[in-house]
Amino acid sequence: MDPLIPPQLLSSGTLARMPVIAVDKPLNLTSHDVVNRARRARGTKRVGHTGTLDPLATGVLVLCVDDSTKVVQFMEADSKDYLAWISLGAGTPTLDAEGPVDEVADVSGWLKPDAASLDDLRETLYTFTGPQAQVPPQYSAIQVGGQRAYAVARAGGALDLPARNVVIHSLDLLGVYPSVDAAPRTFDPQDWTPADTGHTFTLPPALGEFPTLLVRASVGSGTYLRSLARDVGAALGVPAHLGGLVRTRVGRYDLRDAVTVDDLPGATGIPDLAALDFAVIEADDRMARELRQGKRPAHAAQGRHVVTLNGDLVAVVDGNGEQLKVVRAWA
């Protein structure tokens, strides 16, 4: 039995509906490429995802298929965990290993950091935790005045991208290495720390021999790890770029439970109701009708809840302890 699926959903017809599927996105595929493969594999055009991964990043991409696309908006704000390889001494226009290197600095002092230097690095990383104002990368899908930033950047221009409010929950320094190629690629999937055996990742080709920080990050929605790499380098007084990135968790979905792209045709996933990490209110016919009419029935619940009727999704609501307010309802 899948521990993520409440028993009441297993006994209902919910499991038969189209699922939410966590996919391990491979290197060099865009998120849209994976969506297109899922459409072909599942025989449907209705496939969406809850958060883009760059082509040079791998790891958890959460797909919602057919009817489950209706819950995407409630999953986009999920927190995310990453493994990030931050290379010091070289900057790139894309802020990652796509390159080319357009700025360099002498960072030979970081090749063999002593204990004091490691403490300084940890302190620097700590300054980036908590609420932050982060400027997105020029090579991103953000729109300003109807123009995509990446399209303008590829044409040789740049947009004035305002800083966005993000939250970085934690940044753990797992090690400092002479280069990306010298850094660990194999990790224990229980805590995503370097190990002799476990899950081995494929990273993009390194742009050179640059000292590399291996960081385990937990961040809120909308955080760019490429921007973080740039900003960490700036705080250390050197250019930097993201040499590799793996997303190990999105919300309740962990990479160790994700399926491969090739496994998409037969992937079970979990039902859309179980994918929503909210408490469940089981409604009667009257409450369901009132919610679908946009009314505010009396109820003692507080906070965000999912409302069901006979195992079917009725609404997502916010409760104030007296009434339920509809966030979204379904017929």
C-alpha positions, 0 to 999 in steps of 0.5 A: 500500500502506498503510504502517501494515499489515505485509505479512504481514497484507496477504497473510492473511485479516485485511484482510477482517475488520472494520476499525479506522477513524479518523473526523474527528468534526465539531462538535456531535456526541457520540462516541455520535452518531458510533458510532450513525452508524457502526452504521447505515453499516456495518450492525452494532451492534458499534461502539465507540470508544477515547476520547471527544471532547466535543461541542464538540471535533473531530478524531480519533475511533477506531472499532472495528467488529465483531470489531475491538471486541476490541482496544479495551482495548489502544488506550484508553491511546494518547497523544493530540495536540491543538490547544487554544484557551485563553481567559483572563479568563472561566470557565464551569461546563463549562470550555469554550465551552458556557458560560455565562460565570460568572466574569470578570477583567480580562485587558487586559494579555494583549492585547499580550504582550511578550517577557517575558510570552511567556516567563512563559507558556511557563514556566507551561505547562512547569510542567504537563508531566510527571506531574500530579494533575488534577481532572476537570471536573464536566461529565464522565462520571466516576461517583462512587457510581453517579452521573454527574458531568455529571448531578449538575452539570446538576441544580445539584449537584457531586460531590467528584471526586478528582484523577487521575494523568495525564501531559502530555508537551508543551505548545507555545505557538503564539501569543497572540491578542486572541480566539478569533476572531482566532486561526488556524483553518488549519494545516499538517497535517504539523506542525499549525502555523498556515499560510495553506493546509492544514486549516481547522477549525470552532470553537464560537462564541466567548463574548466577546473574551477573550485566547486562547492557542493551544497544541499539546498531547501528553498521556497517556490520561485527560487533560482539556484542559478541566481543563488550560485551567482550571488554566493560568488559575488558575496565571496568576491568572485564570479561563479556559476552553477556547474550542476543541479539535481532536484531531490524533492518537490513537496511530498515527492522525493526523487527516490520514488520518481519514475523514469521517462521510459516508465511513463506509460505504466506509471501509477503515480498517486491520485490527485486528491492524495497529491494535495497536502491538505487535511480532508473534509468529507461533505454531505450533499448540502455542503457540497452543493453550497460550496459549488454555488460559491456559498460559505457553509458553517464549519469549524475548520481552520486553514486550507482543506480539501473537501470531498463527497464520496471520495470525489473532489468538491472544492479547496477551501480556507476555513476561519473556524466559523465558515468555509470560503471557496478557493476553487470548486469543481462540478 
